[in-house]
């Protein structure tokens, strides 16, 4: 009986330290292959470190209280429900591991804990009747589930009201990202969606060129307004993210680049497009002329601005003040336009932790005398997520 608090404490620490981060890193694969299991695991990803700590400490305290009361009142049926509930949850985690068929960091601790549970269960069979064991199992599991629900709510309330915030991760993409929010919240930081690029269509006439070239999904979305005119023309996009709107509309690009900066994309196009071919670049108004200059001399290039990138008309004052006062953990920037628009809203300083998504974005940050705290080579959610977690962990331990 005395071993239960120590075994439970060791297992809870391993779960808190490793399991939740593993869930965040592998959520895409788990959600695709095992959607029902992911519905359970998704709740784990939304819990912050503070909630984990409070939950684990409170549960461990209840186990200790059960053991103390067992010896004080000399009534072993107080210990049995706590033990059966622990046995159940370790078994659930081992079952998840066998179904997911992927290494789980807590599996070693889980097997060791399960071994103790089997040993203790054998002893229980000698001292308790099957009816007592069954009733204590059902009662222990039900009370534990109820307790978990209550303590999670209490921990979130205490965290929100009394715990000082570590800072916020400012996500400046056009659309909010719930998966990213899950990862950020788990680490104990706030997630704030603060779009820096507002897209407005520009009046234009679609050129009658052999090739249409897009360097962003916004350009492709605006061109789809002229969808009938796209058919019969060759289409090239800088990378998979730019191709997504076209594919959703049933149009497969003839060439998809590697997602590298415009200079590299220009070289890729020179190898793909024959000389003296007419090429229309359908871009945003803030896009640099790198691609145009890279194709001059090889193709007949005509640039058409199909959309306008503007700063937000009414940015959130509190978020903007936090950025200006350098009270943010990390600011994720997804394009040179986002960097330029942020600079219009507040002066950029070297102490700001700016995360550049894409090499062109990172270069735009460096041009302003700031070294990015991290970069991701392309718009790859998994890569961005992993790099961001690494940055936040370094801030937590520093």
Secondary structure, DSSP 8 states (H G I E B T S, - for coil): -THHHHHHHHHHHHIIIIIHHHHHHTHHHHHHH-HHHHHHHHHHHHS-HHHHHHHHHHHHHHHHHHHHHHHHHT-THHHHHHHHHHHHHHHHHHHHHHHHTS--TTHHHHHHHHHHHHHHHHHHHHHS-HHHHHHHHHHHHHHHHHHHHHHHHHHHHHHHHHS----EEEE-SSS--HHHHHHHHHTT-EEEE----EEEE--------SEEEESSHHHHHHHGGGHHHHTTSEEEESSHHHHHHHHHTT---SEE--S--HHHHHHHHHHHS-TT-EEEEEEETT--SHHHHHHBTTBEEEEEEEEEEE--TT--HHHHHHHHTT--SEEEE-SHHHHHHHHHHS---TTS-EEEESHHHHHHHHTTT---SEEESSS-HHHHHHHHHHHHHHHHH-
